[in-house]
Amino acid sequence: MKIFIITALLQFATHHLLGQNSINNTKWDARVTIPQAIYVRLEFARDTFFITRLNGRVAEESYFSQRNDSLLIRKLSGVTPCSTGYEVWYKIEWIEDGTKFLFHNLNDTCRQRVNSWTSLRIDKKINK
């Protein structure tokens, strides 16, 4: 009986861990609504994150790492007035059965980035 219970718990834990949504190697069409609506594409490569405007220009390039529902971001370059090299954390809230997500600030002190990222609305996932 003990083996059955332990096996069931291990299967549940494995299913839960494998069921986590990953943002790696995905692209998303989105819009930032502050101060006005701006349409962008988010691209999460292996460890680099790009925000690209509709005209094809990269607005931000950052290093990222996902740990469960948290996202570590370190800005490498971009147009926002936020410092480069500073690491910040955001929580990813998956909505609509994992087809969209929201960002929630965990420790970012750059007001402009917090306002933009927390107002970000995902329109759709781009399938490769």
C-alpha positions in Angstrom: 0.0 0.0 0.0 2.9 2.4 0.8 4.4 1.8 -2.6 1.1 2.6 -4.3 0.7 5.9 -2.4 4.3 6.9 -3.1 3.9 6.0 -6.8 0.7 8.0 -7.0 2.3 11.1 -5.3 5.3 10.9 -7.7 3.1 10.7 -10.7 1.1 13.7 -9.5 4.2 15.7 -8.9 5.7 14.8 -12.3 2.5 15.7 -14.1 2.3 19.0 -12.2 5.9 19.9 -13.1 5.6 18.9 -16.7 2.3 20.7 -17.0 4.0 24.1 -16.4 3.7 26.4 -19.5 7.0 27.4 -20.9 7.6 30.7 -22.6 10.8 29.5 -24.3 10.8 29.5 -28.1 7.5 31.3 -28.5 6.2 34.4 -30.3 3.2 36.5 -29.3 1.4 39.4 -30.9 0.5 41.9 -28.1 -0.3 45.5 -27.4 0.8 47.9 -24.7 -2.0 50.2 -23.7 -0.1 52.9 -21.7 0.1 55.7 -22.7 -1.6 54.7 -25.9 -2.1 51.4 -27.7 1.1 50.2 -29.4 1.2 46.9 -31.2 4.3 44.8 -30.7 5.6 41.2 -31.1 7.2 39.4 -28.2 9.8 36.8 -29.1 11.2 34.5 -26.5 14.2 32.7 -28.0 16.3 30.2 -26.0 17.5 32.8 -23.5 16.9 36.1 -25.2 13.7 38.2 -25.3 12.9 40.7 -28.0 10.1 43.3 -28.2 9.7 44.3 -31.8 7.5 47.1 -33.2 5.3 46.5 -36.2 7.8 48.3 -38.4 10.3 45.5 -37.6 12.5 47.6 -35.3 13.6 46.0 -32.1 12.5 48.2 -29.2 14.0 46.0 -26.4 16.4 43.1 -26.2 16.8 41.3 -22.9 18.2 38.2 -21.3 15.5 36.0 -19.7 15.1 32.9 -17.7 11.8 31.2 -16.6 11.5 29.4 -13.3 8.0 28.0 -13.0 5.6 31.0 -13.1 8.4 33.6 -12.6 10.4 35.3 -15.3 13.8 36.9 -14.7 14.6 39.7 -17.1 17.9 41.6 -17.6 17.7 44.4 -20.1 20.5 44.3 -22.7 19.5 47.3 -24.9 16.4 49.2 -25.8 14.4 52.4 -25.9 13.0 52.5 -22.4 14.7 54.7 -19.9 15.2 51.7 -17.6 18.9 50.8 -16.8 20.6 48.0 -18.6 22.0 45.1 -16.7 19.6 45.4 -13.8 17.7 42.1 -13.1 14.0 42.2 -12.4 11.4 39.5 -11.7 7.8 39.3 -13.1 5.2 36.6 -12.4 3.5 35.1 -15.4 -0.2 34.5 -15.0 -1.4 32.1 -17.7 -5.0 32.8 -18.7 -7.5 31.4 -21.2 -6.1 27.8 -20.9 -2.5 28.9 -21.4 -3.2 30.7 -24.7 -2.5 34.1 -23.2 -0.7 35.5 -20.2 -0.3 38.6 -18.0 2.8 40.0 -16.2 2.7 41.0 -12.6 5.6 42.9 -11.1 7.6 41.2 -8.3 10.6 43.6 -7.8 11.0 46.0 -10.7 11.5 49.6 -9.6 11.6 51.1 -13.1 8.1 52.7 -13.3 8.0 53.0 -17.1 8.7 49.3 -17.6 6.3 48.3 -14.8 3.5 50.4 -16.4 4.2 49.0 -19.8 4.6 45.3 -18.9 1.6 45.2 -16.5 -0.6 46.8 -19.1 0.6 44.4 -21.8 -2.3 42.4 -23.4 -1.6 39.3 -25.5 -3.6 39.1 -28.7 -2.5 35.7 -29.9 0.4 33.2 -30.0 2.2 33.0 -33.3 2.6 29.4 -34.4 5.9 28.6 -36.1 
